[in-house]
Structure formats: C-alpha cells, structure tokens
Amino acid sequence: MAAEKLQWKELFSEVVTSGLCTGCAACVIACPHDVLEYNADNGAYKPFHLDIDGGPSDCTHGEKGCTMCTRACPRFRNWESEIDQHRFARERRDDEVYGMGDVLLARSTDASLLENGQDGGFISTLLIYCLENDRIDAALVSGLEGDGSTWRAEPRVATTRQEVLDTAKSRYTYSANLLAYPKATEAGAERIAVVGMGCMASAPGAMQTRKAGKIARRLSLTIGLLCSKTFDDAIFEELFEAQYGLKREDIIKMNIKGVFQIWTRDGGYHEVPLKEAHAYTREGCTQCPDFAAEHADISAGGIGAFNDWTLVIVRTDQGRELMAALKENGLIETRPGDDDPGAVALLHKLARLSRKRWPESATPGPRRIPVQIS
C-alpha cells in the first residue's frame, strides 16, 4: 500500500485551524509553489492558502503529491518524537521537562554587548562570533520596524556585528523570523542561523527530520529563546497606555522578571503586574508546550536572579563546540546553573506549565507513535 501523502489539506485542518498553529511560518518558506502566504494583521499570525490554486483548505499541488508544508511544520502529527529521534537519537524522558541539555549561566565579557543586550549579552556574542568566524553566513532575527517607536517586531536578516546589535533585546510581541529566509538566500547565504522561540526552534529540526531539501540543509544553527508566551500588539494601547500612561513611542526596553518591566526614554522605570498582561496572550501561544526551545542547538533566556547573566541550555554537539570556542576565545564567562537555584527551579516550573498546554484532543501528540511523512 502506498504511503499516505500528507499535505496542506491535513495541515489546514489539524494545525492551522485547530489552535495548534503557532504562526512560525515554516510552511510558508518551505512551499515550493509560492501558494502559501502569511497574515500578520490584527494579531492573526497565521499562514493561509492563496485562491489562485484551490481554496483556503485545499491545494492542487498537494493533491498531486507535494508534501513540503507538512514536512516543515513543527506542530504536525508526531513532531516532538520525530525531531527528538533525529537530533538526539532518543525521545525525551518525562522528567526532562525542558528537554535534553546541560544548564549553565553565561555572559559576555564585552561591556558594550552587556549594555546593549537583554540580560547577559550572550546571544549577541554568539551570533557575532559565528558571523565573524565563518560559522554562518546570516542569522534570521527580529527587529523593530522604522525607528523603533512603534514597538512592532519584524523579521530581519543579520550578517554583521552592527546588525546583530541593532536587533538585540526582547520584544514580547511576535515576529515570524523564518519569513526573512528568502532575503537571506537571495543574498547568497547557505549557512543560516535561526533565532526564535520554541515554535521556530523546532522548525529546522522538523525540516531536517522529514527531509525538506535545501531549506533543511541551510538552516544549520538554531538558537532558541526561552518563552512562556508572546502578547498581542493591543497590549500597548489597551494596557500600558490606558492603564499606566506609558505610550509605546516612549518605551526603550522591556523585560519580564515576575512583572512586566518597562524602561522609558525619560529615564523612568515602571512595573506592570504580569497577571494584567495575561488577557493579551497571543492565540498561537495558548497551546504551545515548549517553554525552553527544546530542539535548539543552544537555548537561552534571562530568567535568573542575576540580571546580567543569561541562563543557557546547551543541547547538541554543535552547541557544545560553540560554547567551548566562545570560552577559549575569552568572549564569555560561565558559571554552573546551580549557582542560581531559583533560576533552575523556575526553568522546571515554567517548562512543566507549558507542557500542560498541549491538548489531549491533539492526535497523535508529543511522544506518541511516529507517523511516516511521505
């Protein structure tokens, strides 16, 4: 019996319209026929099928055997076990709530990167090292549109130190960084790093596991961001401005450390209770089970007590080799994760809470019997 050809029809019903879609845009960049587009308007953050080739829920290319969109999707069928087996040669254990890897703390030794970065300047240091030492040709990152005053995030390509610095810091609204992939390849990039939350960090693994061609090969390094959720753009006007008088054009930096921390251009610092922000959780985050970017080469985030250190999870041989290179070149300093037991405990707590989001109704779901993608 011929293997089932899983295509847009199944992706649309099982992921895009079921609530599982995170809006990562992997299916859009993988589509070889350019019949998938992306809707970022009004907080949608969803792929859609163009009317030029079938309707919203069907695809004539899929009917003819094209399966690239399902090969790319990091939430389709048994995505977790498939990627685990490919990247780590085994499935994660139930007690590995944040995935596989070693936890440590790291920060840049470059004072300018520390000052410009979100916490320890680690990700900026890593990207700059990889770009300047012929490890990658480009990185898919996010930046703020225009002069930054709108605080609307957009996908960007970084190929230089300055472009890394320009896109540092966290946004907390969504950016489908994978959408910058065509721009990177048009400029000739063959070794591309992806920086993104768990939903995007699993996309390269999904493509590599399911043999999605050149894209799978080009996405050669994955840097994951610890993320419990992102927020709808409406949070700026409806909460920050309406309730606290904080206009988006006056904000220069944001962070989350138990509360929403907001710094403004006048030198002010403000705190907004995190519980007030929950109502603005982006739809694509509500069923995402991956706080810790489990399929990245290296995952990182600022969840510790030390504001100038980054909590880092090193997951793969490539990740370990890069960490060793950064240390040998004196670019970072590290300390054991146990130096901040509160951060490690919070990592476990937030990862466990995120795992509970995956719906029982999702079939087959994480850690179930793999389904062959053909």
Secondary structure, 3 states (H helix, E strand, C coil): CCCCCCCHHHHHHHHHCCCCCCCCCHHHHHCCCCCEEEECHHHCCEEEECCCCCCCCCCHHHHCCCCHHHHHCCCCCCHHHHHHHHHHCCCCCCCCCCCCCEEEEEEECCHHHHHHCCCCCHHHHHHHHHHHCCCCCEEEEEEECCCCCCCCEEEEEECCHHHHHHCCCCCCCCCCHHHHHHHHHHCCCCCEEEEEEHHHHCHHHHHHHCCCHHHHHHEEEEEEECCCCCECCCHHHHHHHHHHCCCHHHEEEEEECCEEEEEECCCCEEEEEHHHHHHHECHHHCCCCCCCCCCCCEEEECCCCCCCCEEEEECCHHHHHHHHHHHHCCCEEEEEHHHCHHHHHHHHHHHHHHHCCCCCCCCCCCCCCCCCCC
